[in-house]
Structure formats: structure tokens, C-alpha cells
Amino acid sequence: ERLEMVRPDVVVLDVMMEQFDAGFEVSKKIKKKYRDLPVILLTAIGIQTGLEFSSNADVLEVTGADVLLDKPVSPEVFVAAIEKLTASKD
């Protein structure tokens, strides 16, 4: 609903919200309606499951997200991802 009123440069979502994978679903909905709006997903699933998610192209393809970062993410990596996604808007 908020995206109807305000268009941010980037949307940052946690994968695990109300439900274990709610961020995946929210990302899909955002990208379906706002194809050009960059989405970054943050997740601790890797820590909890022992699986590597940040380099998983299948997850990005299914969710439509532009970047998937494993928590904990360093401020430098987080800012670099935002800068990369917004560079073409400057």
C-alpha cells in the first residue's frame, strides 16, 4: 500500500517476517507491479539452515529480487549494493 503513495529508490526486505519466507512473497508482489523498483532481500536463513543463499541465482529468479544478502551483512556490502542498484538513477 505504501508504494502507491511513495516510490523509494530501493526496497529492503527481510526474508523472515510474519512467516518464515514472507519476504520472498512480498518481493514477488512488488516486482510484479513495479518491475523497475530494485529490491534487496536480507536473510538469516543461511545461518539457521547452513545453506548459502546470497549467491543462489534460483532464489533471485523466483523472487524477482535484485540482490540477496546473508545476515550479518557489513555496512560496506549493504551500501555498495544500494549504490549499485541506484547508480543508473543519478
HELIX and SHEET records of a PDB file:
HELIX    1   1 ARG A    2  MET A    5  1                                   4    
HELIX    2   2 ALA A   22  LYS A   33  1                                  12    
HELIX    3   3 ILE A   45  THR A   49  1                                   5    
HELIX    4   4 ALA A   57  THR A   63  1                                   7    
HELIX    5   5 PRO A   75  THR A   86  1                                  12    
HELIX    6   6 ALA A   87  LYS A   89  5                                   3    
SHEET    1   A 3 VAL A  11  ASP A  14  0                                        
SHEET    2   A 3 VAL A  39  THR A  43  1                                        
SHEET    3   A 3 VAL A  67  ASP A  70  1                                        
END                                                                             
